Amino acid sequence: MDRPLGLLAELTYRCPLHCPYCSNPVAVPRTVELALPEWFRVLDEARQLGVLQVHLTGGEPLARPDLAALVARARDLGFYVNLVTSGVGLDERRAVELAQAGLDHVQLSIQDADRTAADEVAGARVWDRKITAARAVTALELPLTINVVLHRGNIGRIGPMVDLAAALGADRLELAHTQYYGWALLNRSALLPTREQVVAAEHAVAQARATHGDTLEILYVVADYHEPYPKPCMHGWGRRHIIVAPDGRVLPCPAAGQIAGLDIDNVREHSLRTIWHHSVTFTRFRGSEWMPEPCRSCPRKEIDFGGCRCQAFQLTGDAARADPVCQLSPDHHLISAVVDASGPQQPLRPRVNPDTHHRQPYH
Amino acid sequence: MTVALSLTDRPQLRRGVRAGTDPLSGETVLLFPEGVLIMNETAAAVVRQCDGSHSVADMVRSVGEVYDDVALDDVMSLLQDLIGQGLLVAGRG
């Protein structure tokens, strides 16, 4: 049996940004966020399961005033602790507090290399605060990865993005194509780059690596809609990662909550161990027994695991089908029709915050 | 591609990379932003010395004292592999 290596702790769905490519669910049930003692228990149980890394994410994790306490607890347990943030609220005081708590790494999102375009996509005037956040992080010598989500509107500015990341003193730059879940799926026609744009982007990345390769590591997350084979989503369902949603639901993938018929368990009712080993959700697509053709007999089934279950569900209505991104999938026309579409684009719909009850942290 | 590395270099874990312990096996693990590497005993013995103060020659010597069958080539190829993965910097000596 595989053991999970990474825990994605989604602390909240609240976020000060409104990025139209957000992969968080569009419809979030009215929820009460897990309180600090509940997260402490989740961390303890994750450690006992063998998890080595904790990614504190959301929404915007800085929206929780008890974040430093979580970081300290995670670090005490021996986890590598990564904060995934928009940077809004990460001023010098907060950065010092988190660094002292033992934070290992910060992944900071930047929307674009162009300030006006960046703020427009974020739906808020946050550029200066992000730059402040980057400087606060590097001033403390905390390792910094800058993450830019690529889409039709910014993909032509990879060169300036690389220059910006280098100027900010980042250790790594992650250029990640939009993954079409949640709000991003809703906005797909306006976000999806053309084939020509993707080719140009790959060229720009190769060029940037040749120039900056020694000082800045550049990661490029491919545009799966434009690839012949699907991504090895989450490195396999229920194989390496465990996601705990803000309300305590436990998922094999952040987008899995949308799959109809999955009986999703909650840390408020079961232990992580029970859920990882025995829940319907985690066992449903684990391994390769569930696979239909063309995956079942495919030599790539241990490479990409049939692709993404959530993508299969949202495009075909059946999570057990091959990922339509795969050129061998009988549903591949669903992807090629979208990639080749030349019709008018829908305007971008900004993400809006869910109606969430906030539970006050315990004192 | 072979990474250039000399016996006088003093390799160091790259910023953002640190060694930790696997809670299940007790083995040394190398932790970094997007992944982990679980190290065998000899690899762990080498990695623990990657703090910028030990030269490659030091590492070969001290690891060789404990593990008879570890050769210079083994240490070099491990270090080169970790440098190639961006987890270690050579630290020119």
Interface residues (C-beta under 8 A of the other chain):
Chain A: R3 L5 R47 Q48 G50 L52 Q53 G78 Y80 N82 D104 H105 Q107 E141 P143 T145 D171 R172 E217 L219
Chain B: R14 R15 G16 R18 G20 T21 D22 P23 L24 V29 L31 F32 P33 E34 V36 G86
